[in-house]
């Protein structure tokens, strides 16, 4: 495939996407359940963090994950410069933590409930699991960035279930929901 083929394909994709309104697109993804995570990093003025439901596993070898962030997010300027991040995957009793880190204009760290790693990033106390890693790529896509991270540390708590977000509501899953 040549660069010209890639450019043509990108134009076709953009033309197709133009027929779907932003609200129609959001409606589709409101019906797609997602795990809830808090991404944290060290900014110039201290810890920075935000809620993300876009965290995906990219590769097990090497261990790569990715997440997206809107370019207009208050966390983006710090993330654009950060060398590393921590991603805390929230437990089913942490909907309040998710809401706090999704709220703009507040000190998301003031209520506590977090621990700084020796490297400075913050992990959320009581999280189901967390990963820490080095940012390896920031790719502009639409009005957002896709951030790729090479994971290097993790910890898991075995006595809880994940927090899930579906149709603007938090949900708990467990053995009772297994098919």
CORNOR-V206351 format. One record per helix or strand of 2 or more residues. SS is the DSSP state (H for helix, E for strand). FROM is the first residue (numbers start at 0). TO is the last residue. Records with the same first field share a line. If there is no record, write none. Layout:
SS = FROM-TO + FROM-TO
This chain:
H = 2-16 + 21-29 + 75-78 + 94-101 + 174-176
E = 33-34 + 36-42 + 45-51 + 55-59 + 62-69 + 83-88 + 113-115 + 121-123 + 128-140 + 143-155 + 161-165 + 168-171
